[in-house]
Amino acid sequence: MDWRTKLLDPKPQARQDYASLATPVYRGSTVVFEGQAAVTDDWRQAENGYSYGLYGTPTTLELASRIAGIEGARETFIVPGGQAAIALIYLSYCKAGSHALVPYSAYGPNKAMAEGLMRGLNVEVEPYDPLIGAGISALIRDNTALIWCESPGSVTMEIQDVPAIVAAAHAKGVAVALDNTYAAGVMFDAFAHGVDVSMQALTKYVGGHSDLLLGSVSARGDAAYAKLGPIYQQLGLAVSPDDCSLALRGLQTLAVRLDALEKATMKVALWLADHALVKDVYHPALPSCPGHDIWKRDFTGATSVFSFTFKDDIPAEHVVSFINALKVFRIGMSWGGVNSLAVVYPGLDRPTQDFGGRIVRLNIGLETPTDLIADLEDAMAVMATTL
């Protein structure tokens, strides 16, 4: 064999019995088959074997299997990000002429997709009050194909009565999808509460270090799995095995990080709740959070993101001064990582309340809580000088 051909021989030359605690990173697009009869192009790789790198390498499927294991799912699909997860669910359940329901406190890009892509496909996505509970039954139509839940809600942190919504939906044959990113798939058991599809932005707590973009879509049973799989294949939602490797590493420290984040976040939230300039704190473990009693009933803990509002006599431009004066907190939109973040929402749209640019969302990281509190206190002092 010519040396040029030898360079291209894919057969491993070294021993293959290396045992490691780390999952190998398999990079590859082409799957080599033993013979022509084995050639297939099937997205069901977990059952039928590998067919094409687009549907995942062993690194990707290892991550999917581990997410499915902690969520109690039939199967999990790994996708390029949280927004891709939302798109996969919408496009799997809705078609032209369908109706869907989404809480008005949902993640902003979910609502943007509802008003943009889905409206363009002649799918009507209707916003609803996240605290409606069983009353959602009155909004379900003959053509309702999907109900979204997100609990807690984005920014305003409403805790939804997911079991009541599921019961109303299933009574009329409608599927329920849950954005379970806040709970990291573990602090709220989506499938035990009847949800059909659970998604996460793995970018947040599973990744945990603000250095990857991934999402997951988990199917409760065979029906959801069969709905999602073909659309997953057709959309070509390939992910990087390197990112999956980082997420697998993130899973190993998820429990200790969540425990530390919960404790630190509670200290900061309680300090803010007692501050003279603060009107309300929206943290699920505090009675001031809408749906707090449901959180106590359904959740096993809280995580790192929450919001608070300044008192009504504080102008919005002074809230911006507060944000800009922070030193330990960084200004950023994401959350779930090791660094604390702060951002103000000047134009937050809620039909029941005008926050007047005075609502701030915090993500608490792994810094010492006393340093975070001191940073908030210093920034409030700067803001007070402008009042």
Helices and strands as residue ranges (DSSP letters): H 3-6, G 36-38, H 45-48, G 53-55, H 58-71, E 75-79, H 82-93, E 99-103, H 108-113, I 114-118, H 119-120, E 124-128, G 133-139, E 144-150, H 162-171, E 175-179, E 197-201, E 215-219, H 222-235, H 241-273, E 278-282, H 292-298, E 305-310, H 316-325, E 330-331, E 341-344, E 359-363, H 369-384
